[in-house]
Amino acid sequence: MAGGMIKDVLHEADLNLGGKPEKIIMLKCPACGTLNEENSKFCQECGQKI
Ligand SMILES: [Zn+2]
């Protein structure tokens, strides 16, 4: 489980309220649709190469 990482992303989004949210870029897994951090090479959910 990588719940901690997801929590960090949500917290960062919270801090950006009122500003431009474009800093947060998520990569959508082509296999399962899970959103991964932009520097991810593999899906954190299913391991599919992004
Ligand atoms: Zn996936």
mmCIF file of the protein (N, C-alpha, C, O) and its ligand, coordinates in Angstrom:
data_MODEL
# 
_entry.id   MODEL 
# 
loop_
_entity.id 
_entity.type 
_entity.pdbx_number_of_molecules 
1 polymer     1 
2 non-polymer 1 
# 
_entity_poly.entity_id                      1 
_entity_poly.type                           'polypeptide(L)' 
_entity_poly.nstd_linkage                   no 
_entity_poly.nstd_monomer                   no 
_entity_poly.pdbx_seq_one_letter_code       MAGGMIKDVLHEADLNLGGKPEKIIMLKCPACGTLNEENSKFCQECGQKI 
_entity_poly.pdbx_seq_one_letter_code_can   MAGGMIKDVLHEADLNLGGKPEKIIMLKCPACGTLNEENSKFCQECGQKI 
_entity_poly.pdbx_strand_id                 A 
# 
loop_
_entity_poly_seq.entity_id 
_entity_poly_seq.num 
_entity_poly_seq.mon_id 
_entity_poly_seq.hetero 
1 1  MET n 
1 2  ALA n 
1 3  GLY n 
1 4  GLY n 
1 5  MET n 
1 6  ILE n 
1 7  LYS n 
1 8  ASP n 
1 9  VAL n 
1 10 LEU n 
1 11 HIS n 
1 12 GLU n 
1 13 ALA n 
1 14 ASP n 
1 15 LEU n 
1 16 ASN n 
1 17 LEU n 
1 18 GLY n 
1 19 GLY n 
1 20 LYS n 
1 21 PRO n 
1 22 GLU n 
1 23 LYS n 
1 24 ILE n 
1 25 ILE n 
1 26 MET n 
1 27 LEU n 
1 28 LYS n 
1 29 CYS n 
1 30 PRO n 
1 31 ALA n 
1 32 CYS n 
1 33 GLY n 
1 34 THR n 
1 35 LEU n 
1 36 ASN n 
1 37 GLU n 
1 38 GLU n 
1 39 ASN n 
1 40 SER n 
1 41 LYS n 
1 42 PHE n 
1 43 CYS n 
1 44 GLN n 
1 45 GLU n 
1 46 CYS n 
1 47 GLY n 
1 48 GLN n 
1 49 LYS n 
1 50 ILE n 
# 
loop_
_struct_asym.id 
_struct_asym.entity_id 
A 1 
B 2 
# 
loop_
_chem_comp.id 
_chem_comp.type 
_chem_comp.mon_nstd_flag 
ALA 'L-peptide linking' y 
ASN 'L-peptide linking' y 
ASP 'L-peptide linking' y 
CYS 'L-peptide linking' y 
GLN 'L-peptide linking' y 
GLU 'L-peptide linking' y 
GLY 'peptide linking'   y 
HIS 'L-peptide linking' y 
ILE 'L-peptide linking' y 
LEU 'L-peptide linking' y 
LYS 'L-peptide linking' y 
MET 'L-peptide linking' y 
PHE 'L-peptide linking' y 
PRO 'L-peptide linking' y 
SER 'L-peptide linking' y 
THR 'L-peptide linking' y 
VAL 'L-peptide linking' y 
ZN  non-polymer         . 
# 
_pdbx_entity_nonpoly.entity_id   2 
_pdbx_entity_nonpoly.name        ? 
_pdbx_entity_nonpoly.comp_id     ZN 
# 
_pdbx_nonpoly_scheme.asym_id         B 
_pdbx_nonpoly_scheme.entity_id       2 
_pdbx_nonpoly_scheme.mon_id          ZN 
_pdbx_nonpoly_scheme.ndb_seq_num     1 
_pdbx_nonpoly_scheme.pdb_seq_num     101 
_pdbx_nonpoly_scheme.auth_seq_num    101 
_pdbx_nonpoly_scheme.pdb_mon_id      ZN 
_pdbx_nonpoly_scheme.auth_mon_id     ZN 
_pdbx_nonpoly_scheme.pdb_strand_id   A 
_pdbx_nonpoly_scheme.pdb_ins_code    . 
# 
loop_
_atom_site.group_PDB 
_atom_site.id 
_atom_site.type_symbol 
_atom_site.label_atom_id 
_atom_site.label_alt_id 
_atom_site.label_comp_id 
_atom_site.label_asym_id 
_atom_site.label_entity_id 
_atom_site.label_seq_id 
_atom_site.pdbx_PDB_ins_code 
_atom_site.Cartn_x 
_atom_site.Cartn_y 
_atom_site.Cartn_z 
_atom_site.occupancy 
_atom_site.B_iso_or_equiv 
_atom_site.pdbx_formal_charge 
_atom_site.auth_seq_id 
_atom_site.auth_comp_id 
_atom_site.auth_asym_id 
_atom_site.auth_atom_id 
_atom_site.pdbx_PDB_model_num 
ATOM   1   N  N  . MET A 1 1  ? 0.841  -1.212 0.000   1.00 0.00 ? 1   MET A N  1 
ATOM   2   C  CA . MET A 1 1  ? 0.000  0.000  0.000   1.00 0.00 ? 1   MET A CA 1 
ATOM   3   C  C  . MET A 1 1  ? 0.869  1.252  0.000   1.00 0.00 ? 1   MET A C  1 
ATOM   4   O  O  . MET A 1 1  ? 1.893  1.297  0.681   1.00 0.00 ? 1   MET A O  1 
ATOM   5   N  N  . ALA A 1 2  ? 0.476  2.245  -0.741  1.00 0.00 ? 2   ALA A N  1 
ATOM   6   C  CA . ALA A 1 2  ? 1.226  3.501  -0.794  1.00 0.00 ? 2   ALA A CA 1 
ATOM   7   C  C  . ALA A 1 2  ? 0.334  4.653  -0.353  1.00 0.00 ? 2   ALA A C  1 
ATOM   8   O  O  . ALA A 1 2  ? 0.389  5.741  -0.926  1.00 0.00 ? 2   ALA A O  1 
ATOM   9   N  N  . GLY A 1 3  ? -0.472 4.421  0.644   1.00 0.00 ? 3   GLY A N  1 
ATOM   10  C  CA . GLY A 1 3  ? -1.418 5.427  1.101   1.00 0.00 ? 3   GLY A CA 1 
ATOM   11  C  C  . GLY A 1 3  ? -0.749 6.712  1.539   1.00 0.00 ? 3   GLY A C  1 
ATOM   12  O  O  . GLY A 1 3  ? -1.298 7.798  1.355   1.00 0.00 ? 3   GLY A O  1 
ATOM   13  N  N  . GLY A 1 4  ? 0.431  6.593  2.114   1.00 0.00 ? 4   GLY A N  1 
ATOM   14  C  CA . GLY A 1 4  ? 1.135  7.792  2.576   1.00 0.00 ? 4   GLY A CA 1 
ATOM   15  C  C  . GLY A 1 4  ? 1.407  8.753  1.436   1.00 0.00 ? 4   GLY A C  1 
ATOM   16  O  O  . GLY A 1 4  ? 1.262  9.965  1.594   1.00 0.00 ? 4   GLY A O  1 
ATOM   17  N  N  . MET A 1 5  ? 1.805  8.217  0.281   1.00 0.00 ? 5   MET A N  1 
ATOM   18  C  CA . MET A 1 5  ? 2.110  9.069  -0.868  1.00 0.00 ? 5   MET A CA 1 
ATOM   19  C  C  . MET A 1 5  ? 0.860  9.808  -1.336  1.00 0.00 ? 5   MET A C  1 
ATOM   20  O  O  . MET A 1 5  ? 0.912  10.994 -1.661  1.00 0.00 ? 5   MET A O  1 
ATOM   21  N  N  . ILE A 1 6  ? -0.239 9.108  -1.364  1.00 0.00 ? 6   ILE A N  1 
ATOM   22  C  CA . ILE A 1 6  ? -1.491 9.729  -1.809  1.00 0.00 ? 6   ILE A CA 1 
ATOM   23  C  C  . ILE A 1 6  ? -1.872 10.865 -0.868  1.00 0.00 ? 6   ILE A C  1 
ATOM   24  O  O  . ILE A 1 6  ? -2.317 11.925 -1.307  1.00 0.00 ? 6   ILE A O  1 
ATOM   25  N  N  . LYS A 1 7  ? -1.697 10.637 0.412   1.00 0.00 ? 7   LYS A N  1 
ATOM   26  C  CA . LYS A 1 7  ? -2.024 11.661 1.398   1.00 0.00 ? 7   LYS A CA 1 
ATOM   27  C  C  . LYS A 1 7  ? -1.184 12.913 1.165   1.00 0.00 ? 7   LYS A C  1 
ATOM   28  O  O  . LYS A 1 7  ? -1.688 14.033 1.254   1.00 0.00 ? 7   LYS A O  1 
ATOM   29  N  N  . ASP A 1 8  ? 0.098  12.718 0.868   1.00 0.00 ? 8   ASP A N  1 
ATOM   30  C  CA . ASP A 1 8  ? 0.986  13.860 0.626   1.00 0.00 ? 8   ASP A CA 1 
ATOM   31  C  C  . ASP A 1 8  ? 0.492  14.687 -0.556  1.00 0.00 ? 8   ASP A C  1 
ATOM   32  O  O  . ASP A 1 8  ? 0.512  15.917 -0.497  1.00 0.00 ? 8   ASP A O  1 
ATOM   33  N  N  . VAL A 1 9  ? 0.057  14.041 -1.610  1.00 0.00 ? 9   VAL A N  1 
ATOM   34  C  CA . VAL A 1 9  ? -0.421 14.743 -2.795  1.00 0.00 ? 9   VAL A CA 1 
ATOM   35  C  C  . VAL A 1 9  ? -1.666 15.561 -2.470  1.00 0.00 ? 9   VAL A C  1 
ATOM   36  O  O  . VAL A 1 9  ? -1.799 16.710 -2.889  1.00 0.00 ? 9   VAL A O  1 
ATOM   37  N  N  . LEU A 1 10 ? -2.568 14.951 -1.721  1.00 0.00 ? 10  LEU A N  1 
ATOM   38  C  CA . LEU A 1 10 ? -3.799 15.651 -1.359  1.00 0.00 ? 10  LEU A CA 1 
ATOM   39  C  C  . LEU A 1 10 ? -3.483 16.863 -0.498  1.00 0.00 ? 10  LEU A C  1 
ATOM   40  O  O  . LEU A 1 10 ? -4.104 17.916 -0.645  1.00 0.00 ? 10  LEU A O  1 
ATOM   41  N  N  . HIS A 1 11 ? -2.525 16.714 0.395   1.00 0.00 ? 11  HIS A N  1 
ATOM   42  C  CA . HIS A 1 11 ? -2.145 17.820 1.273   1.00 0.00 ? 11  HIS A CA 1 
ATOM   43  C  C  . HIS A 1 11 ? -1.574 18.961 0.437   1.00 0.00 ? 11  HIS A C  1 
ATOM   44  O  O  . HIS A 1 11 ? -1.868 20.130 0.686   1.00 0.00 ? 11  HIS A O  1 
ATOM   45  N  N  . GLU A 1 12 ? -0.764 18.618 -0.546  1.00 0.00 ? 12  GLU A N  1 
ATOM   46  C  CA . GLU A 1 12 ? -0.158 19.636 -1.409  1.00 0.00 ? 12  GLU A CA 1 
ATOM   47  C  C  . GLU A 1 12 ? -1.241 20.385 -2.186  1.00 0.00 ? 12  GLU A C  1 
ATOM   48  O  O  . GLU A 1 12 ? -1.154 21.600 -2.370  1.00 0.00 ? 12  GLU A O  1 
ATOM   49  N  N  . ALA A 1 13 ? -2.251 19.660 -2.637  1.00 0.00 ? 13  ALA A N  1 
ATOM   50  C  CA . ALA A 1 13 ? -3.344 20.278 -3.369  1.00 0.00 ? 13  ALA A CA 1 
ATOM   51  C  C  . ALA A 1 13 ? -4.083 21.257 -2.466  1.00 0.00 ? 13  ALA A C  1 
ATOM   52  O  O  . ALA A 1 13 ? -4.510 22.325 -2.906  1.00 0.00 ? 13  ALA A O  1 
ATOM   53  N  N  . ASP A 1 14 ? -4.226 20.884 -1.209  1.00 0.00 ? 14  ASP A N  1 
ATOM   54  C  CA . ASP A 1 14 ? -4.889 21.740 -0.239  1.00 0.00 ? 14  ASP A CA 1 
ATOM   55  C  C  . ASP A 1 14 ? -4.164 23.081 -0.104  1.00 0.00 ? 14  ASP A C  1 
ATOM   56  O  O  . ASP A 1 14 ? -4.792 24.139 -0.060  1.00 0.00 ? 14  ASP A O  1 
ATOM   57  N  N  . LEU A 1 15 ? -2.860 23.019 -0.042  1.00 0.00 ? 15  LEU A N  1 
ATOM   58  C  CA . LEU A 1 15 ? -2.058 24.225 0.148   1.00 0.00 ? 15  LEU A CA 1 
ATOM   59  C  C  . LEU A 1 15 ? -2.155 25.152 -1.058  1.00 0.00 ? 15  LEU A C  1 
ATOM   60  O  O  . LEU A 1 15 ? -1.915 26.354 -0.941  1.00 0.00 ? 15  LEU A O  1 
ATOM   61  N  N  . ASN A 1 16 ? -2.500 24.605 -2.199  1.00 0.00 ? 16  ASN A N  1 
ATOM   62  C  CA . ASN A 1 16 ? -2.550 25.407 -3.420  1.00 0.00 ? 16  ASN A CA 1 
ATOM   63  C  C  . ASN A 1 16 ? -3.918 26.041 -3.655  1.00 0.00 ? 16  ASN A C  1 
ATOM   64  O  O  . ASN A 1 16 ? -4.128 26.695 -4.677  1.00 0.00 ? 16  ASN A O  1 
ATOM   65  N  N  . LEU A 1 17 ? -4.828 25.858 -2.742  1.00 0.00 ? 17  LEU A N  1 
ATOM   66  C  CA . LEU A 1 17 ? -6.148 26.466 -2.902  1.00 0.00 ? 17  LEU A CA 1 
ATOM   67  C  C  . LEU A 1 17 ? -6.010 27.986 -2.996  1.00 0.00 ? 17  LEU A C  1 
ATOM   68  O  O  . LEU A 1 17 ? -5.323 28.608 -2.185  1.00 0.00 ? 17  LEU A O  1 
ATOM   69  N  N  . GLY A 1 18 ? -6.661 28.565 -3.979  1.00 0.00 ? 18  GLY A N  1 
ATOM   70  C  CA . GLY A 1 18 ? -6.556 30.010 -4.174  1.00 0.00 ? 18  GLY A CA 1 
ATOM   71  C  C  . GLY A 1 18 ? -5.474 30.362 -5.166  1.00 0.00 ? 18  GLY A C  1 
ATOM   72  O  O  . GLY A 1 18 ? -5.451 31.474 -5.694  1.00 0.00 ? 18  GLY A O  1 
ATOM   73  N  N  . GLY A 1 19 ? -4.577 29.430 -5.426  1.00 0.00 ? 19  GLY A N  1 
ATOM   74  C  CA . GLY A 1 19 ? -3.529 29.671 -6.414  1.00 0.00 ? 19  GLY A CA 1 
ATOM   75  C  C  . GLY A 1 19 ? -3.793 28.859 -7.663  1.00 0.00 ? 19  GLY A C  1 
ATOM   76  O  O  . GLY A 1 19 ? -4.874 28.295 -7.830  1.00 0.00 ? 19  GLY A O  1 
ATOM   77  N  N  . LYS A 1 20 ? -2.815 28.800 -8.532  1.00 0.00 ? 20  LYS A N  1 
ATOM   78  C  CA . LYS A 1 20 ? -2.978 28.001 -9.742  1.00 0.00 ? 20  LYS A CA 1 
ATOM   79  C  C  . LYS A 1 20 ? -2.623 26.549 -9.455  1.00 0.00 ? 20  LYS A C  1 
ATOM   80  O  O  . LYS A 1 20 ? -1.524 26.270 -8.976  1.00 0.00 ? 20  LYS A O  1 
ATOM   81  N  N  . PRO A 1 21 ? -3.515 25.633 -9.734  1.00 0.00 ? 21  PRO A N  1 
ATOM   82  C  CA . PRO A 1 21 ? -3.310 24.221 -9.425  1.00 0.00 ? 21  PRO A CA 1 
ATOM   83  C  C  . PRO A 1 21 ? -2.470 23.496 -10.471 1.00 0.00 ? 21  PRO A C  1 
ATOM   84  O  O  . PRO A 1 21 ? -2.272 22.284 -10.383 1.00 0.00 ? 21  PRO A O  1 
ATOM   85  N  N  . GLU A 1 22 ? -1.982 24.233 -11.451 1.00 0.00 ? 22  GLU A N  1 
ATOM   86  C  CA . GLU A 1 22 ? -1.283 23.571 -12.563 1.00 0.00 ? 22  GLU A CA 1 
ATOM   87  C  C  . GLU A 1 22 ? 0.047  22.939 -12.153 1.00 0.00 ? 22  GLU A C  1 
ATOM   88  O  O  . GLU A 1 22 ? 0.651  22.199 -12.929 1.00 0.00 ? 22  GLU A O  1 
ATOM   89  N  N  . LYS A 1 23 ? 0.498  23.230 -10.938 1.00 0.00 ? 23  LYS A N  1 
ATOM   90  C  CA . LYS A 1 23 ? 1.741  22.627 -10.478 1.00 0.00 ? 23  LYS A CA 1 
ATOM   91  C  C  . LYS A 1 23 ? 1.579  21.122 -10.311 1.00 0.00 ? 23  LYS A C  1 
ATOM   92  O  O  . LYS A 1 23 ? 2.529  20.356 -10.473 1.00 0.00 ? 23  LYS A O  1 
ATOM   93  N  N  . ILE A 1 24 ? 0.355  20.716 -9.983  1.00 0.00 ? 24  ILE A N  1 
ATOM   94  C  CA . ILE A 1 24 ? 0.103  19.305 -9.743  1.00 0.00 ? 24  ILE A CA 1 
ATOM   95  C  C  . ILE A 1 24 ? -0.246 18.604 -11.051 1.00 0.00 ? 24  ILE A C  1 
ATOM   96  O  O  . ILE A 1 24 ? -1.330 18.795 -11.603 1.00 0.00 ? 24  ILE A O  1 
ATOM   97  N  N  . ILE A 1 25 ? 0.681  17.797 -11.535 1.00 0.00 ? 25  ILE A N  1 
ATOM   98  C  CA . ILE A 1 25 ? 0.455  17.052 -12.775 1.00 0.00 ? 25  ILE A CA 1 
ATOM   99  C  C  . ILE A 1 25 ? 0.431  15.570 -12.440 1.00 0.00 ? 25  ILE A C  1 
ATOM   100 O  O  . ILE A 1 25 ? 1.392  15.028 -11.894 1.00 0.00 ? 25  ILE A O  1 
ATOM   101 N  N  . MET A 1 26 ? -0.667 14.930 -12.771 1.00 0.00 ? 26  MET A N  1 
ATOM   102 C  CA . MET A 1 26 ? -0.785 13.517 -12.460 1.00 0.00 ? 26  MET A CA 1 
ATOM   103 C  C  . MET A 1 26 ? -0.811 12.702 -13.749 1.00 0.00 ? 26  MET A C  1 
ATOM   104 O  O  . MET A 1 26 ? -1.387 13.111 -14.757 1.00 0.00 ? 26  MET A O  1 
ATOM   105 N  N  . LEU A 1 27 ? -0.175 11.551 -13.685 1.00 0.00 ? 27  LEU A N  1 
ATOM   106 C  CA . LEU A 1 27 ? -0.178 10.656 -14.833 1.00 0.00 ? 27  LEU A CA 1 
ATOM   107 C  C  . LEU A 1 27 ? -1.249 9.590  -14.627 1.00 0.00 ? 27  LEU A C  1 
ATOM   108 O  O  . LEU A 1 27 ? -1.263 8.892  -13.613 1.00 0.00 ? 27  LEU A O  1 
ATOM   109 N  N  . LYS A 1 28 ? -2.135 9.477  -15.598 1.00 0.00 ? 28  LYS A N  1 
ATOM   110 C  CA . LYS A 1 28 ? -3.203 8.492  -15.479 1.00 0.00 ? 28  LYS A CA 1 
ATOM   111 C  C  . LYS A 1 28 ? -2.750 7.165  -16.070 1.00 0.00 ? 28  LYS A C  1 
ATOM   112 O  O  . LYS A 1 28 ? -2.317 7.096  -17.220 1.00 0.00 ? 28  LYS A O  1 
ATOM   113 N  N  . CYS A 1 29 ? -2.855 6.135  -15.280 1.00 0.00 ? 29  CYS A N  1 
ATOM   114 C  CA . CYS A 1 29 ? -2.456 4.805  -15.735 1.00 0.00 ? 29  CYS A CA 1 
ATOM   115 C  C  . CYS A 1 29 ? -3.354 4.358  -16.880 1.00 0.00 ? 29  CYS A C  1 
ATOM   116 O  O  . CYS A 1 29 ? -4.578 4.399  -16.760 1.00 0.00 ? 29  CYS A O  1 
ATOM   117 N  N  . PRO A 1 30 ? -2.754 3.929  -17.995 1.00 0.00 ? 30  PRO A N  1 
ATOM   118 C  CA . PRO A 1 30 ? -3.541 3.488  -19.156 1.00 0.00 ? 30  PRO A CA 1 
ATOM   119 C  C  . PRO A 1 30 ? -4.258 2.172  -18.899 1.00 0.00 ? 30  PRO A C  1 
ATOM   120 O  O  . PRO A 1 30 ? -5.195 1.820  -19.616 1.00 0.00 ? 30  PRO A O  1 
ATOM   121 N  N  . ALA A 1 31 ? -3.826 1.456  -17.890 1.00 0.00 ? 31  ALA A N  1 
ATOM   122 C  CA . ALA A 1 31 ? -4.424 0.140  -17.625 1.00 0.00 ? 31  ALA A CA 1 
ATOM   123 C  C  . ALA A 1 31 ? -5.584 0.215  -16.645 1.00 0.00 ? 31  ALA A C  1 
ATOM   124 O  O  . ALA A 1 31 ? -6.649 -0.347 -16.902 1.00 0.00 ? 31  ALA A O  1 
ATOM   125 N  N  . CYS A 1 32 ? -5.387 0.914  -15.507 1.00 0.00 ? 32  CYS A N  1 
ATOM   126 C  CA . CYS A 1 32 ? -6.423 0.906  -14.470 1.00 0.00 ? 32  CYS A CA 1 
ATOM   127 C  C  . CYS A 1 32 ? -6.997 2.287  -14.187 1.00 0.00 ? 32  CYS A C  1 
ATOM   128 O  O  . CYS A 1 32 ? -7.995 2.403  -13.476 1.00 0.00 ? 32  CYS A O  1 
ATOM   129 N  N  . GLY A 1 33 ? -6.378 3.351  -14.737 1.00 0.00 ? 33  GLY A N  1 
ATOM   130 C  CA . GLY A 1 33 ? -6.934 4.689  -14.568 1.00 0.00 ? 33  GLY A CA 1 
ATOM   131 C  C  . GLY A 1 33 ? -6.515 5.388  -13.298 1.00 0.00 ? 33  GLY A C  1 
ATOM   132 O  O  . GLY A 1 33 ? -6.967 6.500  -13.027 1.00 0.00 ? 33  GLY A O  1 
ATOM   133 N  N  . THR A 1 34 ? -5.656 4.757  -12.508 1.00 0.00 ? 34  THR A N  1 
ATOM   134 C  CA . THR A 1 34 ? -5.185 5.378  -11.275 1.00 0.00 ? 34  THR A CA 1 
ATOM   135 C  C  . THR A 1 34 ? -4.277 6.561  -11.594 1.00 0.00 ? 34  THR A C  1 
ATOM   136 O  O  . THR A 1 34 ? -3.463 6.493  -12.516 1.00 0.00 ? 34  THR A O  1 
ATOM   137 N  N  . LEU A 1 35 ? -4.414 7.635  -10.841 1.00 0.00 ? 35  LEU A N  1 
ATOM   138 C  CA . LEU A 1 35 ? -3.556 8.793  -11.031 1.00 0.00 ? 35  LEU A CA 1 
ATOM   139 C  C  . LEU A 1 35 ? -2.281 8.625  -10.234 1.00 0.00 ? 35  LEU A C  1 
ATOM   140 O  O  . LEU A 1 35 ? -2.309 8.365  -9.031  1.00 0.00 ? 35  LEU A O  1 
ATOM   141 N  N  . ASN A 1 36 ? -1.155 8.779  -10.927 1.00 0.00 ? 36  ASN A N  1 
ATOM   142 C  CA . ASN A 1 36 ? 0.142  8.639  -10.288 1.00 0.00 ? 36  ASN A CA 1 
ATOM   143 C  C  . ASN A 1 36 ? 0.901  9.962  -10.383 1.00 0.00 ? 36  ASN A C  1 
ATOM   144 O  O  . ASN A 1 36 ? 0.599  10.801 -11.231 1.00 0.00 ? 36  ASN A O  1 
ATOM   145 N  N  . GLU A 1 37 ? 1.884  10.137 -9.507  1.00 0.00 ? 37  GLU A N  1 
ATOM   146 C  CA . GLU A 1 37 ? 2.682  11.355 -9.543  1.00 0.00 ? 37  GLU A CA 1 
ATOM   147 C  C  . GLU A 1 37 ? 3.402  11.468 -10.877 1.00 0.00 ? 37  GLU A C  1 
ATOM   148 O  O  . GLU A 1 37 ? 3.722  10.461 -11.508 1.00 0.00 ? 37  GLU A O  1 
ATOM   149 N  N  . GLU A 1 38 ? 3.656  12.715 -11.306 1.00 0.00 ? 38  GLU A N  1 
ATOM   150 C  CA . GLU A 1 38 ? 4.146  12.946 -12.648 1.00 0.00 ? 38  GLU A CA 1 
ATOM   151 C  C  . GLU A 1 38 ? 5.506  12.305 -12.926 1.00 0.00 ? 38  GLU A C  1 
ATOM   152 O  O  . GLU A 1 38 ? 5.836  12.040 -14.081 1.00 0.00 ? 38  GLU A O  1 
ATOM   153 N  N  . ASN A 1 39 ? 6.294  12.054 -11.885 1.00 0.00 ? 39  ASN A N  1 
ATOM   154 C  CA . ASN A 1 39 ? 7.607  11.439 -12.102 1.00 0.00 ? 39  ASN A CA 1 
ATOM   155 C  C  . ASN A 1 39 ? 7.560  9.925  -11.958 1.00 0.00 ? 39  ASN A C  1 
ATOM   156 O  O  . ASN A 1 39 ? 8.599  9.265  -11.926 1.00 0.00 ? 39  ASN A O  1 
ATOM   157 N  N  . SER A 1 40 ? 6.359  9.382  -11.871 1.00 0.00 ? 40  SER A N  1 
ATOM   158 C  CA . SER A 1 40 ? 6.222  7.934  -11.736 1.00 0.00 ? 40  SER A CA 1 
ATOM   159 C  C  . SER A 1 40 ? 6.551  7.244  -13.055 1.00 0.00 ? 40  SER A C  1 
ATOM   160 O  O  . SER A 1 40 ? 6.199  7.732  -14.129 1.00 0.00 ? 40  SER A O  1 
ATOM   161 N  N  . LYS A 1 41 ? 7.222  6.116  -12.960 1.00 0.00 ? 41  LYS A N  1 
ATOM   162 C  CA . LYS A 1 41 ? 7.517  5.335  -14.163 1.00 0.00 ? 41  LYS A CA 1 
ATOM   163 C  C  . LYS A 1 41 ? 6.540  4.176  -14.286 1.00 0.00 ? 41  LYS A C  1 
ATOM   164 O  O  . LYS A 1 41 ? 6.258  3.682  -15.378 1.00 0.00 ? 41  LYS A O  1 
ATOM   165 N  N  . PHE A 1 42 ? 6.035  3.762  -13.138 1.00 0.00 ? 42  PHE A N  1 
ATOM   166 C  CA . PHE A 1 42 ? 5.098  2.646  -13.121 1.00 0.00 ? 42  PHE A CA 1 
ATOM   167 C  C  . PHE A 1 42 ? 3.913  3.002  -12.233 1.00 0.00 ? 42  PHE A C  1 
ATOM   168 O  O  . PHE A 1 42 ? 4.047  3.752  -11.266 1.00 0.00 ? 42  PHE A O  1 
ATOM   169 N  N  . CYS A 1 43 ? 2.761  2.455  -12.575 1.00 0.00 ? 43  CYS A N  1 
ATOM   170 C  CA . CYS A 1 43 ? 1.562  2.704  -11.796 1.00 0.00 ? 43  CYS A CA 1 
ATOM   171 C  C  . CYS A 1 43 ? 1.718  2.151  -10.387 1.00 0.00 ? 43  CYS A C  1 
ATOM   172 O  O  . CYS A 1 43 ? 2.147  1.012  -10.201 1.00 0.00 ? 43  CYS A O  1 
ATOM   173 N  N  . GLN A 1 44 ? 1.366  2.964  -9.398  1.00 0.00 ? 44  GLN A N  1 
ATOM   174 C  CA . GLN A 1 44 ? 1.493  2.504  -8.018  1.00 0.00 ? 44  GLN A CA 1 
ATOM   175 C  C  . GLN A 1 44 ? 0.400  1.511  -7.657  1.00 0.00 ? 44  GLN A C  1 
ATOM   176 O  O  . GLN A 1 44 ? 0.486  0.838  -6.630  1.00 0.00 ? 44  GLN A O  1 
ATOM   177 N  N  . GLU A 1 45 ? -0.613 1.416  -8.484  1.00 0.00 ? 45  GLU A N  1 
ATOM   178 C  CA . GLU A 1 45 ? -1.731 0.526  -8.189  1.00 0.00 ? 45  GLU A CA 1 
ATOM   179 C  C  . GLU A 1 45 ? -1.532 -0.852 -8.818  1.00 0.00 ? 45  GLU A C  1 
ATOM   180 O  O  . GLU A 1 45 ? -1.670 -1.878 -8.152  1.00 0.00 ? 45  GLU A O  1 
ATOM   181 N  N  . CYS A 1 46 ? -1.203 -0.859 -10.120 1.00 0.00 ? 46  CYS A N  1 
ATOM   182 C  CA . CYS A 1 46 ? -1.147 -2.144 -10.818 1.00 0.00 ? 46  CYS A CA 1 
ATOM   183 C  C  . CYS A 1 46 ? 0.229  -2.454 -11.390 1.00 0.00 ? 46  CYS A C  1 
ATOM   184 O  O  . CYS A 1 46 ? 0.463  -3.566 -11.863 1.00 0.00 ? 46  CYS A O  1 
ATOM   185 N  N  . GLY A 1 47 ? 1.152  -1.480 -11.355 1.00 0.00 ? 47  GLY A N  1 
ATOM   186 C  CA . GLY A 1 47 ? 2.504  -1.736 -11.823 1.00 0.00 ? 47  GLY A CA 1 
ATOM   187 C  C  . GLY A 1 47 ? 2.685  -1.567 -13.318 1.00 0.00 ? 47  GLY A C  1 
ATOM   188 O  O  . GLY A 1 47 ? 3.767  -1.841 -13.838 1.00 0.00 ? 47  GLY A O  1 
ATOM   189 N  N  . GLN A 1 48 ? 1.657  -1.125 -14.019 1.00 0.00 ? 48  GLN A N  1 
ATOM   190 C  CA . GLN A 1 48 ? 1.734  -0.894 -15.464 1.00 0.00 ? 48  GLN A CA 1 
ATOM   191 C  C  . GLN A 1 48 ? 2.731  0.229  -15.760 1.00 0.00 ? 48  GLN A C  1 
ATOM   192 O  O  . GLN A 1 48 ? 2.746  1.240  -15.058 1.00 0.00 ? 48  GLN A O  1 
ATOM   193 N  N  . LYS A 1 49 ? 3.563  0.062  -16.795 1.00 0.00 ? 49  LYS A N  1 
ATOM   194 C  CA . LYS A 1 49 ? 4.488  1.118  -17.184 1.00 0.00 ? 49  LYS A CA 1 
ATOM   195 C  C  . LYS A 1 49 ? 3.703  2.307  -17.740 1.00 0.00 ? 49  LYS A C  1 
ATOM   196 O  O  . LYS A 1 49 ? 2.819  2.146  -18.582 1.00 0.00 ? 49  LYS A O  1 
ATOM   197 N  N  . ILE A 1 50 ? 4.039  3.491  -17.259 1.00 0.00 ? 50  ILE A N  1 
ATOM   198 C  CA . ILE A 1 50 ? 3.320  4.690  -17.697 1.00 0.00 ? 50  ILE A CA 1 
ATOM   199 C  C  . ILE A 1 50 ? 4.126  5.440  -18.769 1.00 0.00 ? 50  ILE A C  1 
ATOM   200 O  O  . ILE A 1 50 ? 3.683  6.478  -19.261 1.00 0.00 ? 50  ILE A O  1 
HETATM 201 ZN ZN . ZN  B 2 .  ? -2.552 1.033  -13.059 1.00 0.00 2 101 ZN  A ZN 1 
# 
